[in-house]
Every structure is written in structure tokens, then in C-alpha cells.
Amino acid sequence: MTDLLRIPEGERVDLSSYDAAATPAGPADKAAGLAATARMGERLADLQERLYAASTQGDRRRILLVLQGMDTSGKGGTVKHVIGLFNPSGCRIKAFKAPTAEEQNHPFLWRIMKALPQPGEIGIFDRSHYEDVLIARVRELVPRSQLGRRYGQINRFEKALADDGVTIVKCFLHISYEQQRRRLLERLDNPDKHWKFTMGDLEERALWPAYQEAYEIALERCSTEAAPWHLIPADRKWYRNWAISTLLLEHLESLDPRYPKADFDVTEARSRLQAS
């Protein structure tokens, strides 16, 4: 799955050429997809525990899942359904909103560095440092010359993280314009979902072409060997969850974390315990 969904390094990206409703290498249908995702839960939880256990003996490795996508693409749903397979005590989840006044007084990566996972943890970013080359580009929040430098800063930052033991799994949740309309209408049709809707959602939707271009540039310039981007067709929620779960499983299996050996005499400890 990693190779199948990966954005090739340095290649031109045309999002219109990707089918947001596709299910590459996925299960046959929704029922099969839900079942397959559930079956991964035990294995994912086991590998997560091993990763955390290894950190107690100095292993600095950890995982950072970066979720980006248009409104309604399923960033929050991924956190709920995929990260729900893990032990929450070993996860560090951060949803990035508009920068605060304090954050605006620092370089744009400052708030990101404060939210990084610690050794042994699985970190999840619901939006991320990429907002600073996405909305910042679309809304012209910074000069283009400054914006252009940020892609290189991001690549160097992610390379440094990878060198320090962070496995970065970047997922762009690719939703279609038509599917976004349906999901926004569902929110309007359900009073229990009105809190998830703002008139600003319509303003952002009107900028769809500009956001698509901004994403294409970010995916092209920032899909690197150290931190590649993965394009996840997201019109089908079950496939989105299955694909991201599969990516996390593949990366954890590649890390192959091991439980540390006891640094005490097990036989002596057992004898003393039995005698107590």
C-alpha cells in the first residue's frame, strides 16, 4: 500500500487525474472493508505497545501521522475510527487551528515542534505545518517570496525528524467537489450536525480551485524520500479508514519494535515474590 498510494518524489501532481472514489488494492466492498479494518486492530495495538516498551530502554523511534485535506474529507473521522484502534495513552493528538497571537510571534514551525510525539508514541496531526503553505497561499497571508522558502524549510524540518527516529506518514485525504457538497448538505439536514457547519465553510468551498492548486504544489515539492506524501481516495469513508490503518500497520511492521529484555534477575524476582 505504501508504494501504491505514495506521491512520487519530484513529479508533477494533477489532482484531477485521481479518482476520489477509487479503492486501490482495497477490500471488495464496505462490509469487507470494515471487517478488514477491525481485524487489524489487535496487531496494531500489539505493535504500538512494543514501540512504547522499547522507548523505556532508550529507543527514540516514534510515528507521526499527518492528516491534510479539504473540509469534510475526514480528518476527524480518521482520528476517531483509526486511532481508536490504539491505546489512547500512547497517542498524542493535536488539531491545529488558526494561529494564536503568541504563535504568530514565532516562526511557523514553532507550534509544530511543541506538539511532536515523544519516543514510543504515535502522534496524530489533524491539519499541520502544511496549513502555512495552503491557506497562507490561498488567502495570501504572507508574501510569495516568504511562502516559497517555506517548502524548503518544511523538507529540512521533516528530514531532521526522520533522522531523529520519527517515521512520518503524511496522508492527503482526496475528496471530490461533489462529495464535499453531499457531506455539507448532510450537516445542514441534521440539526445534531449544525455545530459542525459555519458559513465560512461556503467561503472556503468557493476557493476550491485555488486550494487544489495549493495542494498540488505542496504535494509535489514536499513528497520526499524522508517524508513522502500518500494520496488517500476519501469519498468512501470505509476505504479511507482501511487504507490509513494499512499504512500505519506497514510502517509499524517495518520498524519491528521489540520488547526490551529484563534488566534484573527474573528467577530471583520470582523466588522473592513467591516467598512474600
ROMARZA-882857 format. One record per residue (C-alpha): residue in one letter; y, x, z. Coordinates in Angstrom, 3 decimals, m for minus. Each point is the difference from the previous one (the first is absolute). Example, Ala and Ser with C-alpha at 12.3 -4.5 7.8 and 13.67 -1.06 7.14 Angstrom:
# residues 2
{torkol->A yy->m4.500 xx->12.300 zz->7.800} .
{torkol->S yy->3.440 xx->1.370 zz->m0.660} .
***
This chain:
# residues 276
{torkol->M yy->0.000 xx->0.000 zz->0.000} .
{torkol->T yy->2.390 xx->2.838 zz->0.797} .
{torkol->D yy->m0.133 xx->1.347 zz->m3.559} .
{torkol->L yy->m0.038 xx->m3.463 zz->m1.586} .
{torkol->L yy->3.168 xx->m1.262 zz->1.711} .
{torkol->R yy->1.867 xx->3.297 zz->0.156} .
{torkol->I yy->3.246 xx->0.441 zz->m1.942} .
{torkol->P yy->m0.471 xx->3.208 zz->m2.031} .
{torkol->E yy->2.379 xx->2.759 zz->1.007} .
{torkol->G yy->3.025 xx->0.371 zz->m2.251} .
{torkol->E yy->m0.915 xx->m2.784 zz->m2.420} .
{torkol->R yy->2.421 xx->m2.684 zz->m1.150} .
{torkol->V yy->m0.529 xx->m3.263 zz->1.901} .
{torkol->D yy->0.373 xx->m3.404 zz->m1.685} .
{torkol->L yy->m0.736 xx->m2.722 zz->2.529} .
{torkol->S yy->m0.140 xx->m2.669 zz->m2.685} .
{torkol->S yy->m3.168 xx->1.643 zz->m1.317} .
{torkol->Y yy->m1.865 xx->m0.673 zz->3.258} .
{torkol->D yy->m1.568 xx->m3.419 zz->0.606} .
{torkol->A yy->0.955 xx->m1.092 zz->3.526} .
{torkol->A yy->m2.944 xx->m2.442 zz->0.043} .
{torkol->A yy->m2.595 xx->2.598 zz->m1.014} .
{torkol->T yy->m2.902 xx->0.946 zz->2.271} .
{torkol->P yy->m1.044 xx->3.490 zz->m1.141} .
{torkol->A yy->m3.419 xx->0.969 zz->1.405} .
{torkol->G yy->0.273 xx->m2.904 zz->2.427} .
{torkol->P yy->m2.571 xx->m2.535 zz->1.188} .
{torkol->A yy->m0.883 xx->m2.910 zz->m2.284} .
{torkol->D yy->2.211 xx->m2.605 zz->1.666} .
{torkol->K yy->1.977 xx->m0.904 zz->3.112} .
{torkol->A yy->m3.032 xx->m0.843 zz->2.146} .
{torkol->A yy->m1.686 xx->3.274 zz->m0.880} .
{torkol->G yy->3.234 xx->1.888 zz->0.602} .
{torkol->L yy->0.520 xx->m1.476 zz->3.446} .
{torkol->A yy->m3.591 xx->0.780 zz->0.950} .
{torkol->A yy->0.240 xx->3.571 zz->m1.306} .
{torkol->T yy->3.216 xx->0.632 zz->1.935} .
{torkol->A yy->m1.558 xx->m1.329 zz->3.204} .
{torkol->R yy->m3.012 xx->2.269 zz->m0.461} .
{torkol->M yy->2.276 xx->3.034 zz->m0.111} .
{torkol->G yy->1.381 xx->m0.797 zz->3.429} .
{torkol->E yy->m2.715 xx->1.665 zz->2.069} .
{torkol->R yy->0.046 xx->3.202 zz->m2.046} .
{torkol->L yy->3.806 xx->0.186 zz->0.053} .
{torkol->A yy->0.090 xx->m0.493 zz->3.764} .
{torkol->D yy->m2.646 xx->2.696 zz->0.512} .
{torkol->L yy->1.911 xx->2.540 zz->m2.095} .
{torkol->Q yy->3.239 xx->m0.884 zz->1.744} .
{torkol->E yy->m1.576 xx->0.676 zz->3.386} .
{torkol->R yy->m1.341 xx->3.337 zz->m1.224} .
{torkol->L yy->3.439 xx->0.958 zz->m1.296} .
{torkol->Y yy->1.583 xx->m0.811 zz->3.343} .
{torkol->A yy->m2.751 xx->1.755 zz->1.946} .
{torkol->A yy->0.391 xx->3.144 zz->m2.101} .
{torkol->S yy->3.715 xx->0.080 zz->0.840} .
{torkol->T yy->m0.804 xx->0.436 zz->3.696} .
{torkol->Q yy->m1.341 xx->3.449 zz->m0.870} .
{torkol->G yy->2.932 xx->1.087 zz->m2.144} .
{torkol->D yy->m0.773 xx->m1.547 zz->m3.402} .
{torkol->R yy->3.447 xx->m0.835 zz->m1.434} .
{torkol->R yy->m1.189 xx->m2.233 zz->m2.825} .
{torkol->R yy->1.277 xx->m3.575 zz->m0.330} .
{torkol->I yy->0.589 xx->m2.619 zz->m2.677} .
{torkol->L yy->3.237 xx->m1.590 zz->m1.148} .
{torkol->L yy->m0.262 xx->m3.190 zz->m2.062} .
{torkol->V yy->3.252 xx->m0.724 zz->m1.864} .
{torkol->L yy->0.435 xx->m3.558 zz->m1.295} .
{torkol->Q yy->2.691 xx->m0.790 zz->m2.546} .
{torkol->G yy->0.503 xx->m2.990 zz->m2.246} .
{torkol->M yy->2.270 xx->m2.877 zz->m0.911} .
{torkol->D yy->0.538 xx->m2.888 zz->2.419} .
{torkol->T yy->m3.198 xx->m2.083 zz->0.460} .
{torkol->S yy->m2.194 xx->2.796 zz->m1.418} .
{torkol->G yy->m1.949 xx->0.041 zz->3.268} .
{torkol->K yy->1.135 xx->2.923 zz->2.109} .
{torkol->G yy->m0.174 xx->m2.070 zz->3.191} .
{torkol->G yy->m3.250 xx->m1.617 zz->m1.095} .
{torkol->T yy->m1.548 xx->3.417 zz->m0.523} .
{torkol->V yy->1.006 xx->1.043 zz->3.501} .
{torkol->K yy->m1.558 xx->m3.177 zz->1.399} .
{torkol->H yy->m3.264 xx->m0.062 zz->m1.949} .
{torkol->V yy->m0.732 xx->3.667 zz->m0.676} .
{torkol->I yy->1.330 xx->1.696 zz->3.101} .
{torkol->G yy->m1.645 xx->m2.789 zz->1.979} .
{torkol->L yy->m3.279 xx->1.777 zz->m0.760} .
{torkol->F yy->1.099 xx->2.928 zz->2.175} .
{torkol->N yy->0.484 xx->0.461 zz->3.728} .
{torkol->P yy->3.721 xx->m0.737 zz->0.466} .
{torkol->S yy->0.310 xx->2.616 zz->2.760} .
{torkol->G yy->m0.563 xx->2.696 zz->m2.633} .
{torkol->C yy->2.540 xx->m1.387 zz->m2.469} .
{torkol->R yy->3.743 xx->0.558 zz->m0.205} .
{torkol->I yy->1.692 xx->m2.747 zz->m2.030} .
{torkol->K yy->3.627 xx->0.118 zz->m1.075} .
{torkol->A yy->1.871 xx->m2.543 zz->m2.114} .
{torkol->F yy->3.193 xx->1.490 zz->m1.405} .
{torkol->K yy->3.026 xx->m2.269 zz->m0.296} .
{torkol->A yy->3.581 xx->0.740 zz->m1.005} .
{torkol->P yy->1.151 xx->3.222 zz->1.709} .
{torkol->T yy->1.799 xx->m0.378 zz->3.315} .
{torkol->A yy->3.419 xx->1.552 zz->0.595} .
{torkol->E yy->m1.659 xx->2.902 zz->1.817} .
{torkol->E yy->m2.499 xx->0.556 zz->m2.826} .
{torkol->Q yy->2.810 xx->0.020 zz->m2.567} .
{torkol->N yy->1.550 xx->2.929 zz->1.847} .
{torkol->H yy->m3.081 xx->2.129 zz->m0.707} .
{torkol->P yy->m1.758 xx->1.219 zz->m3.168} .
{torkol->F yy->m2.087 xx->m2.792 zz->m1.515} .
{torkol->L yy->m3.320 xx->1.574 zz->1.053} .
{torkol->W yy->1.028 xx->0.185 zz->3.668} .
{torkol->R yy->m1.246 xx->m3.464 zz->0.932} .
{torkol->I yy->m3.223 xx->0.607 zz->m1.937} .
{torkol->M yy->m0.847 xx->3.153 zz->1.918} .
{torkol->K yy->0.384 xx->m1.872 zz->3.297} .
{torkol->A yy->m2.663 xx->m2.537 zz->m1.066} .
{torkol->L yy->m2.726 xx->2.334 zz->m1.270} .
{torkol->P yy->m3.544 xx->m0.339 zz->1.366} .
{torkol->Q yy->m1.173 xx->2.503 zz->2.575} .
{torkol->P yy->m3.219 xx->2.022 zz->m0.474} .
{torkol->G yy->m3.009 xx->m2.327 zz->m0.002} .
{torkol->E yy->2.043 xx->m3.097 zz->m0.812} .
{torkol->I yy->0.239 xx->m2.235 zz->m3.038} .
{torkol->G yy->3.622 xx->m0.686 zz->m0.838} .
{torkol->I yy->1.138 xx->m2.953 zz->m2.091} .
{torkol->F yy->3.429 xx->m0.283 zz->m1.581} .
{torkol->D yy->1.058 xx->m3.495 zz->m1.111} .
{torkol->R yy->2.688 xx->1.275 zz->m2.371} .
{torkol->S yy->0.950 xx->3.634 zz->0.439} .
{torkol->H yy->2.240 xx->2.878 zz->m1.058} .
{torkol->Y yy->m0.382 xx->m1.328 zz->m3.556} .
{torkol->E yy->2.515 xx->m2.722 zz->0.810} .
{torkol->D yy->2.551 xx->2.796 zz->m0.242} .
{torkol->V yy->m0.722 xx->0.419 zz->m3.719} .
{torkol->L yy->m0.750 xx->m3.670 zz->m0.709} .
{torkol->I yy->2.560 xx->m2.351 zz->1.536} .
{torkol->A yy->2.392 xx->2.941 zz->0.158} .
{torkol->R yy->m0.287 xx->0.300 zz->m3.787} .
{torkol->V yy->0.071 xx->m3.719 zz->m0.801} .
{torkol->R yy->2.902 xx->m0.747 zz->2.321} .
{torkol->E yy->1.770 xx->3.289 zz->m0.807} .
{torkol->L yy->0.280 xx->0.891 zz->3.678} .
{torkol->V yy->0.264 xx->3.746 zz->m0.662} .
{torkol->P yy->1.366 xx->2.071 zz->m2.901} .
{torkol->R yy->m2.536 xx->0.632 zz->m2.791} .
{torkol->S yy->0.235 xx->3.767 zz->0.535} .
{torkol->Q yy->m1.052 xx->m0.414 zz->3.634} .
{torkol->L yy->m2.687 xx->m2.480 zz->m0.975} .
{torkol->G yy->m1.489 xx->2.451 zz->m2.496} .
{torkol->R yy->m0.414 xx->2.655 zz->2.686} .
{torkol->R yy->m1.897 xx->m2.383 zz->2.239} .
{torkol->Y yy->m3.118 xx->m0.029 zz->m2.194} .
{torkol->G yy->m0.395 xx->3.731 zz->0.488} .
{torkol->Q yy->0.708 xx->m0.312 zz->3.714} .
{torkol->I yy->m2.711 xx->m2.641 zz->0.283} .
{torkol->N yy->m2.529 xx->2.155 zz->m1.860} .
{torkol->R yy->0.708 xx->3.021 zz->2.198} .
{torkol->F yy->m0.171 xx->m2.156 zz->3.131} .
{torkol->E yy->m3.358 xx->m1.486 zz->m0.977} .
{torkol->K yy->m1.385 xx->3.416 zz->m0.961} .
{torkol->A yy->0.961 xx->1.317 zz->3.441} .
{torkol->L yy->m1.752 xx->m2.961 zz->1.631} .
{torkol->A yy->m3.143 xx->0.604 zz->m2.056} .
{torkol->D yy->0.047 xx->3.690 zz->0.974} .
{torkol->D yy->0.153 xx->m1.086 zz->3.648} .
{torkol->G yy->m3.110 xx->m2.170 zz->m0.248} .
{torkol->V yy->1.418 xx->m3.359 zz->m1.089} .
{torkol->T yy->m2.002 xx->m1.830 zz->m2.668} .
{torkol->I yy->2.584 xx->m2.168 zz->m1.765} .
{torkol->V yy->m1.297 xx->m3.172 zz->m1.680} .
{torkol->K yy->2.875 xx->m1.537 zz->m1.937} .
{torkol->C yy->m0.600 xx->m3.499 zz->m1.383} .
{torkol->F yy->2.329 xx->m1.876 zz->m2.314} .
{torkol->L yy->m0.901 xx->m3.689 zz->0.189} .
{torkol->H yy->0.527 xx->m1.194 zz->m3.564} .
{torkol->I yy->0.802 xx->m3.711 zz->m0.128} .
{torkol->S yy->1.041 xx->m1.973 zz->m3.072} .
{torkol->Y yy->3.308 xx->m1.828 zz->m0.379} .
{torkol->E yy->m1.849 xx->m3.323 zz->m0.344} .
{torkol->Q yy->m2.132 xx->0.585 zz->3.094} .
{torkol->Q yy->3.058 xx->0.841 zz->2.062} .
{torkol->R yy->1.532 xx->m3.338 zz->m1.027} .
{torkol->R yy->m3.148 xx->m1.831 zz->1.131} .
{torkol->R yy->m0.040 xx->1.740 zz->3.360} .
{torkol->L yy->3.672 xx->m0.649 zz->0.639} .
{torkol->L yy->m0.489 xx->m3.663 zz->m0.880} .
{torkol->E yy->m2.935 xx->m0.171 zz->2.417} .
{torkol->R yy->2.329 xx->1.176 zz->2.747} .
{torkol->L yy->2.558 xx->m2.659 zz->m0.893} .
{torkol->D yy->m2.662 xx->m2.711 zz->m0.141} .
{torkol->N yy->m1.307 xx->0.830 zz->3.478} .
{torkol->P yy->2.457 xx->m0.499 zz->2.902} .
{torkol->D yy->m2.067 xx->2.426 zz->2.075} .
{torkol->K yy->0.849 xx->2.722 zz->m2.543} .
{torkol->H yy->3.729 xx->m0.637 zz->m0.283} .
{torkol->W yy->0.682 xx->2.799 zz->2.464} .
{torkol->K yy->m1.421 xx->2.440 zz->m2.566} .
{torkol->F yy->2.510 xx->m1.075 zz->m2.654} .
{torkol->T yy->3.673 xx->0.872 zz->m0.384} .
{torkol->M yy->2.469 xx->m0.662 zz->m2.788} .
{torkol->G yy->0.118 xx->3.758 zz->m0.356} .
{torkol->D yy->m3.542 xx->m0.197 zz->m1.407} .
{torkol->L yy->1.459 xx->m1.760 zz->m3.043} .
{torkol->E yy->2.679 xx->2.650 zz->m0.392} .
{torkol->E yy->m2.636 xx->2.736 zz->0.068} .
{torkol->R yy->m2.167 xx->m1.908 zz->m2.490} .
{torkol->A yy->2.935 xx->m0.149 zz->m2.405} .
{torkol->L yy->m0.064 xx->3.791 zz->m0.009} .
{torkol->W yy->m3.689 xx->0.151 zz->m1.001} .
{torkol->P yy->0.512 xx->2.132 zz->m3.160} .
{torkol->A yy->2.093 xx->2.536 zz->1.906} .
{torkol->Y yy->m2.615 xx->0.246 zz->2.758} .
{torkol->Q yy->m2.797 xx->0.436 zz->m2.535} .
{torkol->E yy->1.905 xx->2.894 zz->m1.540} .
{torkol->A yy->0.671 xx->1.530 zz->3.422} .
{torkol->Y yy->m3.682 xx->m0.205 zz->0.884} .
{torkol->E yy->m1.033 xx->1.511 zz->m3.327} .
{torkol->I yy->2.257 xx->2.989 zz->0.622} .
{torkol->A yy->m1.221 xx->0.461 zz->3.582} .
{torkol->L yy->m3.665 xx->m0.279 zz->m0.990} .
{torkol->E yy->0.485 xx->2.475 zz->m2.839} .
{torkol->R yy->1.970 xx->2.590 zz->1.944} .
{torkol->C yy->m1.830 xx->m0.249 zz->3.322} .
{torkol->S yy->m3.677 xx->m0.293 zz->m0.913} .
{torkol->T yy->m1.089 xx->3.526 zz->0.856} .
{torkol->E yy->m3.213 xx->1.831 zz->0.742} .
{torkol->A yy->0.874 xx->0.083 zz->3.699} .
{torkol->A yy->0.995 xx->m3.676 zz->0.155} .
{torkol->P yy->m0.995 xx->m2.074 zz->m3.051} .
{torkol->W yy->1.010 xx->m3.604 zz->m0.503} .
{torkol->H yy->m2.623 xx->m2.719 zz->m0.450} .
{torkol->L yy->0.835 xx->m3.163 zz->m1.916} .
{torkol->I yy->m1.675 xx->m3.015 zz->1.617} .
{torkol->P yy->m0.108 xx->m3.243 zz->m2.044} .
{torkol->A yy->1.223 xx->m2.460 zz->2.629} .
{torkol->D yy->0.016 xx->m3.466 zz->m1.564} .
{torkol->R yy->m3.410 xx->m0.594 zz->1.601} .
{torkol->K yy->0.299 xx->0.530 zz->3.747} .
{torkol->W yy->m3.724 xx->0.488 zz->0.499} .
{torkol->Y yy->m0.076 xx->2.798 zz->m2.579} .
{torkol->R yy->3.063 xx->1.670 zz->1.499} .
{torkol->N yy->m1.648 xx->0.100 zz->3.415} .
{torkol->W yy->m3.330 xx->1.189 zz->m1.399} .
{torkol->A yy->1.593 xx->2.750 zz->m2.089} .
{torkol->I yy->2.129 xx->1.414 zz->2.831} .
{torkol->S yy->m2.910 xx->m0.180 zz->2.443} .
{torkol->T yy->m2.113 xx->1.880 zz->m2.524} .
{torkol->L yy->2.681 xx->2.672 zz->m0.470} .
{torkol->L yy->0.261 xx->0.522 zz->3.751} .
{torkol->L yy->m3.772 xx->0.200 zz->0.297} .
{torkol->E yy->m0.227 xx->2.588 zz->m2.765} .
{torkol->H yy->2.705 xx->2.153 zz->1.570} .
{torkol->L yy->m1.536 xx->m0.208 zz->3.472} .
{torkol->E yy->m3.420 xx->0.889 zz->m1.367} .
{torkol->S yy->1.544 xx->2.944 zz->m1.822} .
{torkol->L yy->1.514 xx->1.221 zz->3.286} .
{torkol->D yy->m3.432 xx->m0.433 zz->1.633} .
{torkol->P yy->1.289 xx->0.253 zz->3.586} .
{torkol->R yy->m2.587 xx->1.003 zz->2.591} .
{torkol->Y yy->m0.334 xx->m0.759 zz->3.677} .
{torkol->P yy->0.824 xx->3.160 zz->1.978} .
{torkol->K yy->m2.741 xx->1.755 zz->1.937} .
{torkol->A yy->0.066 xx->m0.336 zz->3.785} .
{torkol->D yy->1.900 xx->2.808 zz->1.736} .
{torkol->F yy->m2.049 xx->m0.445 zz->3.176} .
{torkol->D yy->m3.645 xx->0.272 zz->1.053} .
{torkol->V yy->m1.451 xx->m3.419 zz->m0.864} .
{torkol->T yy->m3.202 xx->0.607 zz->1.974} .
{torkol->E yy->1.933 xx->0.949 zz->3.121} .
{torkol->A yy->2.291 xx->m2.996 zz->m0.342} .
{torkol->R yy->m2.989 xx->m2.351 zz->m0.348} .
{torkol->S yy->m1.703 xx->1.515 zz->3.061} .
{torkol->R yy->3.086 xx->m0.307 zz->2.147} .
{torkol->L yy->0.568 xx->m3.561 zz->m1.123} .
{torkol->Q yy->m3.592 xx->m1.019 zz->0.745} .
{torkol->A yy->0.267 xx->1.568 zz->3.439} .
{torkol->S yy->3.229 xx->m1.794 zz->0.872} .
***
